[in-house]
Amino acid sequence: MADLVRVWAGGDAVEGELLRARLDAEEIVAILKGEGEGPYRAGPVYLFVATDDETRARAVLDAVASGAYALDEDADVSGEAEIPAEQDS
């Protein structure tokens, strides 16, 4: 097993899950551990990645914190695809 390094610590298990999912989207395997597990989801949680992925993981987490992945205010988040208007042939 690869050596692991902690890249994030927080008190919100939901935030930890969202960050883990963002890392997964970037093809970085992350492990979420801590007191935020179980039925009450309270207490500190930690994200760990392989030492080989540490630099990339920290870059992604920094980008998330800076708002680089944020949607524009007018972004369509309805989940419905826009159907382009038919064009005359």
C-alpha positions as CSV (number, residue, x, y, z in Angstrom):
1,M,0.0,0.0,0.0
2,A,1.2,3.5,-0.8
3,D,2.2,5.9,1.9
4,L,-0.6,8.3,2.7
5,V,-0.5,12.0,3.6
6,R,-3.2,14.2,5.1
7,V,-4.2,17.0,2.7
8,W,-7.3,18.4,4.5
9,A,-8.9,18.5,7.9
10,G,-12.2,19.9,8.9
11,G,-15.2,19.6,11.1
12,D,-17.8,18.9,8.5
13,A,-18.2,15.4,7.1
14,V,-20.4,16.6,4.2
15,E,-17.7,19.1,3.1
16,G,-15.2,16.3,3.4
17,E,-17.3,14.0,1.1
18,L,-17.7,16.8,-1.4
19,L,-13.9,17.4,-1.5
20,R,-13.3,13.7,-1.8
21,A,-15.7,13.6,-4.7
22,R,-13.9,16.6,-6.4
23,L,-10.5,14.8,-6.0
24,D,-12.1,11.6,-7.4
25,A,-13.3,13.7,-10.4
26,E,-9.6,14.6,-11.0
27,E,-8.7,10.9,-10.8
28,I,-7.0,11.3,-7.4
29,V,-8.0,8.6,-4.9
30,A,-8.7,10.0,-1.5
31,I,-9.7,8.4,1.8
32,L,-12.0,10.2,4.2
33,K,-11.6,9.2,7.9
34,G,-12.5,10.7,11.2
35,E,-15.1,11.3,13.8
36,G,-17.6,12.4,11.1
37,E,-18.3,8.8,10.3
38,G,-21.2,6.9,11.8
39,P,-24.8,7.9,12.6
40,Y,-24.1,11.3,14.2
41,R,-21.6,12.7,11.6
42,A,-20.0,15.1,14.1
43,G,-16.4,15.8,14.9
44,P,-13.2,16.2,12.9
45,V,-12.7,14.5,9.5
46,Y,-9.6,14.1,7.4
47,L,-8.7,13.5,3.8
48,F,-5.7,11.4,2.9
49,V,-4.1,10.8,-0.5
50,A,-1.1,8.8,-1.7
51,T,2.1,10.8,-1.3
52,D,2.6,10.7,-5.1
53,D,-0.7,12.6,-5.5
54,E,-0.2,15.1,-2.7
55,T,0.9,18.1,-4.9
56,R,-2.0,17.6,-7.4
57,A,-4.5,17.1,-4.5
58,R,-3.4,20.3,-2.7
59,A,-3.7,22.2,-6.0
60,V,-7.3,21.0,-6.5
61,L,-8.2,21.8,-2.9
62,D,-6.6,25.2,-3.2
63,A,-8.7,25.8,-6.4
64,V,-11.9,24.8,-4.6
65,A,-11.1,27.1,-1.7
66,S,-10.4,30.0,-4.1
67,G,-13.7,29.5,-5.9
68,A,-12.1,28.4,-9.2
69,Y,-14.8,25.7,-9.6
70,A,-17.7,27.9,-8.7
71,L,-20.5,28.4,-11.1
72,D,-21.5,31.7,-12.5
73,E,-24.6,33.3,-10.9
74,D,-26.6,32.8,-14.1
75,A,-25.5,29.2,-14.6
76,D,-28.4,26.8,-15.4
77,V,-28.4,24.1,-12.7
78,S,-31.9,22.8,-13.5
79,G,-30.6,19.6,-14.9
80,E,-32.6,20.1,-18.1
81,A,-30.7,20.2,-21.4
82,E,-31.3,23.1,-23.6
83,I,-32.7,22.2,-27.0
84,P,-31.2,24.4,-29.7
85,A,-33.7,26.2,-31.9
86,E,-34.2,24.6,-35.3
87,Q,-32.4,26.3,-38.0
88,D,-33.8,26.9,-41.5
89,S,-32.2,24.7,-44.2
